Amino acid sequence: MSFPLLARSMTTAPPPPAAIPHPPSLSQRVHIPSHIYKQPTAILLELCNSMKELHQILPHIIKNGLYKEHLFETKLVSLFTKYGCLNDATKVFDFAKLKVDPMYHTMLKGHTHHSNLDSSLAFYSRLRYDDVTPVIYNFSYLLKACADNSDVVKGKQVHAQLILHGFSDSLFAMTSVVNLYAKCGMVGDAYKMFDRMPERDLVCWNTVISGYAQNGMSKRALELVLRMQEEGCNRPDSVTIVSILPACGAIGSFKMGKLIHGYVFRNGFESLVNVSTALVDMYAKCGSVGTARLVFDKMDSKTVVSLNAMIDGYARNGYYDEALTIFQKMLDEGFKPTNVTIMSTLHACAETRNIELGQYVHKLVNQLGLGSNVAVVNSLISMYCKCQRVDIAAELFENLRGKTLVSWNAMILGYAQNGCVMDALTHFCKMHLQNIKPDSFTMVSVVTALAELSVLRQAKWIHGFAVRTCLNRNVFVATALVDMYAKCGAVHTARKLFDMMDDRHVTTWNAMIDGYGTHGFGKEAVELFEEMRKGHVEPNDITFLCVISACSHSGFVEKGHSYFTIMREEYNLEPSMDHYGAMVDLIGRAGRLSEAWNFIDNMPIRPGLNVYGAMLGACKIHKNVDLGEKAADKLFELDPDDGGYHVLLANMYATASIWYKVAKVRTMMERKGIQKTPGWSLVDLRNEVHTFYSGSTSHPQSEKIYAYLEKLFDRIKAAGYIPDTDSIHDVEDVVQEQLLKSHSEKLAIAFGLLNTSAGTTIHIRKNLRVCGDCHSATKYISLVMKREIIVRDMHRFHHFKDGVCSCGDYW
């Protein structure tokens, strides 16, 4: 919308219509009779402190016929605008026959405070049309309204008017101009205005410093504070401090933050709630949440903003239980949560998978009237997705009006995290059809989903999309692509992308090391880790988890041991439960089961599910029933209803041919209502993903597949394959072989061989660990059919070629 601010010169206004008297200027004096001043009602208006009191006074004004008196008209306009009743102020203003300039200025102030920007500018146009001379405060109010609405176009119009009326040398007016450009993200223009000012006061310095800090230019904001002090005219006040502490937090400058805290202490600013709150926020963002809590506890009085800062600080640093404790305390003390409170609390609920509290917060959202707040709903979507209630998240998403890019990203990532790959892709396509441009977060979410699908064709498609949109240059997108190619079986392509990257984050190194590890390329994983140690990117706890797991998959026990040691000694990283689980897997997989059990006994923390799970898995591989039973007992103490470990225990007994114990475990599972996860394998062919379940006959090509398997098994038997029937009991030998032939990965491989040309690599994705017979059969199939077969199971990749597997039969 264009306003007639600049349509003509405002130095000469057209004469008003004849019916409207010419309004007096500020220099004109309006005579008010003395008896009007002495009216008790006039005194009451002077003492009025609320809208409630004003409503009580109004009947007296009307009853005594005073509403036509100029004094009362002026005072009513002032009070109505002050208390936000702009419609009532307008009625009084329009009814007044004598409109003096101050009434216009009061009305304009009311519009800027209680109406929208368009109405404010429209009233300014009326003010000029009625030949009222603007005053400096008119422009400061209008510029603030433009800044608050981030409307730089209309702000520039007001700036032009300010210059036309001779206020360009006013320190007060130009500070408002600096604030406008800074809040509209044009911090360069803000600085130009600042730099041209012949004199600057502390308010002006604070405005430009805050502008840089709020626009993500934290270092520049801190430089300006130093320059301000060097010029010697001004010392930082509490407003300066509140502006630059977030800048320290943004760049993680703990040292600078502490220096500012010292300045705060020396100048007695600690007693100010907003300064203490800013200190809490700064320390939390610098990772010193303990110091943040000390400052928080010393605060004499706390506001909702203070509590929000502490809740967010705990949640940001992974202290989710503490964040939720502060939230509960906040409710107990009667504070009303804001949208910031809700979002930080929902983040903590999501990370702790506390869906009960999350649902309580959801009810609170509705009670607080925040159900239409897009940012809050986005947080709810993320929380429900992380709590594995993607159905509720999807319902919230569908009902959300005014979806933002963040909303789409939250939903797509939620689907990806919950294994709903096709839903994630569908929403990505919908987003594209609605002309919503994806950002790096969108791409990372979609790439993550496709990594789980493990279909190379789809991986190449999304890679091409990332290149066309130039998002592949983003370090996190590039890292996700490296991880995706590794998880799609193309580890060499992943390495090519890795080598092409100019900038590598620690997650990039982790993805590549983990990729080598899951493919059984332990030597390459170790070499890459050693290369990383020589560079400028320091390994983190995830790096060590990846390299220890890589050593586990390749049997590098001593190497894995040494990395576990240097993790703490050289890098001061405390091992987590995942690291202990990886170490048990490393030692146990190598057959050193007693050593693995001793390692568990000597752990400084109580062993978790993954530790005993790794031990049970190793006992199953090496048929150590005694230690396996001890591990299973511990597992069932921790989680008696986990179906996976019951199945693993039954499989251990089956491998050891202890059939009565197999039956005992299965009976226990039936009694508890625990069901075995059905095994499936999928294969991608001509833009379609085909899924096979063990023993299924529902596929359109089932007859061909089973017939082909009969001939294929004859060929691999001739080459030396012997069926492994140890895990099957109480059936005849022929039936045993038929059951083995119907395993899902064999069905998928047969389908792939039937429908692809000679020499084509076959990619199989399996949801469970590859069984021993399928592993042996696939080696022989790769030999007799001259095909490379890549199988990704729940733990790792197997590259079968020429009768050999990349795992070296160590898996």
C-alpha angles and dihedrals in degrees: 000000000000119000123208091246094115100021092101139359110284093209091088117038122191115254113268119247114285092245092062116073117231107263116239120250125236089266091060115094120218114212113228117189115242093236089062091057090050094053110120087224090059090053090049090054090053090053095043112127105172145026089251091059091046091055089053092052097046096076090056091052092050094042092053094044092241097133090090093055114106094227092056094044091053094045093047092051089051095048096043091052091044092056095042099253094132095160091057091046090052092052092053092044094049092046093051113101094197111054112182121194096256089060089058092048091049092049092049090051089050092051093050091049102040109020137053126278095255092055091048093053091044090055090048088055089052090049090056093043089056087053095245113157111236119235126212094259091060089065096043090054093046093047091050090051090051090048093049089052093044088232104149094169094061089037090060089052090055090045089055091051090050090055093045090056094051101253098120091105093052113112091206094050096044091050086060089051091051089050091050095055093041093052091047090057094252094119092155091060090044090056092049090056090046094048093051094054111110091212133019131197129199092267090057092049091048091051095055093040090052089047092057093044094050092048094057096258095121098155091052090050090054091047090055091053089055091046091050090055093044090056085057098216100106140027120211113265130196091280090055090049093050089051098050101039091071087050090057090048092049094057094034092240100164092167094054090044091055091050090053090047088055090052089049091052095047092050097045097245094130092089091062110097095213092052093048090047090052089051091052090051093046095050092046092051090049089056095251097119092157091060089045089056092050091055090045093052092050093056111113093207129019130205131199087262091056091050091047091053092053094045091049091045092055093044092046091054097045098257092128099157091052090050091053091047091056090047091053091047089051091055092045091054092052100251115152110233119233130209088268091055091050095049094049092046093048089051089055091047090051095050093047091043087233098159094165092061089038090058090047089053088048089058089047089053090059092046091052092049093244095123092106094046103113095206091052093048089049088056090049090051091052092046094051092046092053089047088055094248095120089152092067090043091052091051091051090048094050092049094046115111119208096025113198130203087262089058092054092045092051092051096044092048090046092055091046092051091051096049093252092134098160092050090052091051092045091054091046090054091046089051090051092049090053089055093244106151114226121231132204092280091055092050094048090052094049093043089050090053092050091048088062091047088054096204111145095204091057090045091057091048095055091043089056090049091052091051093049091051092043089236091122087080091067109100094225094048090047090049091051089051091052090051092045095052090048090051091047091058096257098112093153090056088049090055092050090055090046092053092048093057115104093195122038125190121206087257089058091058090044092053093051095044090048090047092056090045096052090048091054094248094133095156092056092045092053092046091051091048091052089049089052092052090057093052134071097264109090119217117246132202092278091053091057091046089053096047094045089050089049089053089049093054091050101039096247093147100160092045091051090049092053092050091051088054098047090046089073102026100046103024102030091231117150113221115245127211089270091058091051090048091051091050092051088049091049094051098036096047088057089058095252092127100155090051090049091052091048089051089055092048091053097048113128091220131050108273116248135211095278092054095053090038090058089048093051091048091053091048090052091052093048097035095238100155098175097057090036091058091049090052091047092052090054091046093052090049089057097039116004094181102052105126096196094063093046089055091046090052091049090049090051090054090046092051088052090045093239093144099170089060090048088056090047092054092047091050090050090051092051091049092052093043092242114155127201114245107249113241118239137175128195134200129190118228129168098339093316131099114219118202124201128191124200110276094001121150099180097101115103090236096046095119092050092045095052092044091050091049091057091057093040092053090051089055096048091045088055088052092054106275115149117191114242103226097165093109094053122078140180097022134098121266093253092052090047090057092047090053091050092049092055095060110130097244092052090051090049093048092049090050090050093049092048095051105038133068124254114285096023115136113239119217118202127185117200127186096209136045114285109256121233095251094050090048091052094043093049091053090056093043090055088051101048096036095043091229135134110231120192116196123187113196129178093283111028151339127278118200108198116194133152091353095307131104123216090230091065088228087295106121 
